[in-house]
Amino acid sequence: MATAKLPETGTAANKRPHNFVMEGRKKLSITAIQDVALFEETSIILNTDMGELTLGGQNLHINHLSVETGEIEIEGYIESVSYNDNPTPKGGGLLAKLFR
């Protein structure tokens, strides 16, 4: 099991802690999630307190999502993980579309 707490940078330094825990390449738990911008079986894009997080893989599924605590659990075969400091514009995410 790999555990990494990402360094706090920029404006995220005064926000909630962002943790990323991957078990093998099959299960992923992440905190400080703001929004699910995209969800597909091969790609998930999350807006986090540390920037936009893109996950690539196969058979990806969201097993748990808590809007109140900003926690998410994902299962599937994870092939790639990357951060982008320029997140998807607000209002375009999956949660925003669900709660219109």
Stockholm file with secondary structure:
# STOCKHOLM 1.0

chainA/1-100         MATAKLPETGTAANKRPHNFVMEGRKKLSITAIQDVALFEETSIILNTDMGELTLGGQNLHINHLSVETGEIEIEGYIESVSYNDNPTPKGGGLLAKLFR
#=GR chainA/1-100 SS CEEEECCCCGGGGGSCCCEEEEETTTEEEECSEEEEEEECSSEEEEEETTEEEEEEEEEEEEEEEETTTTEEEEEEEEEEEEEESSCCCTTCSHHHHHTC
#=GC SS_cons         CEEEECCCCGGGGGSCCCEEEEETTTEEEECSEEEEEEECSSEEEEEETTEEEEEEEEEEEEEEEETTTTEEEEEEEEEEEEEESSCCCTTCSHHHHHTC
//
